[in-house]
Amino acid sequence: MSRKVHTIIVPEMNLRQIAWEVQAASCSEARVVDYGRIDGKLIHPREIQELIERELTVKERTA
C-alpha cells in the first residue's frame, strides 16, 4: 500500500508505538505522520480532518 500513497496518517492514543510499526512496514516508501495524544482526551474527527487538510496543503506546496 505504501507504494500507492505519499503520506500515511496515524492517529493514536499513545507514544508513537503504532506509527513506528507503520513506518517499518512502509519501508520508508511513504511519509508517516503521527497524530498522537497522551493526555487521555479522545481525538475528535475534526482534528483528523484538519490534519488531512494541512497535509494536502503541504503536498500541494511541494509538488
C-alpha positions, 0 to 999 in steps of 0.5 A: 500500500505504501507504494500507492500513497505519499503520506500515511496518517496515524492517529493514536492514543499513545507514544508513537508505538503504532506509527513506528510499526507503520513506518517499518512496514512502509519501508520508508516508501511513504511519509508517516505522520503521527497524530498522537495524544497522551493526555487521555482526551479522545481525538475528535474527527475534526482534528483528523480532518484538519490534519488531512487538510494541512497535509494536502496543503503541504503536498500541494506546496511541494509538488 
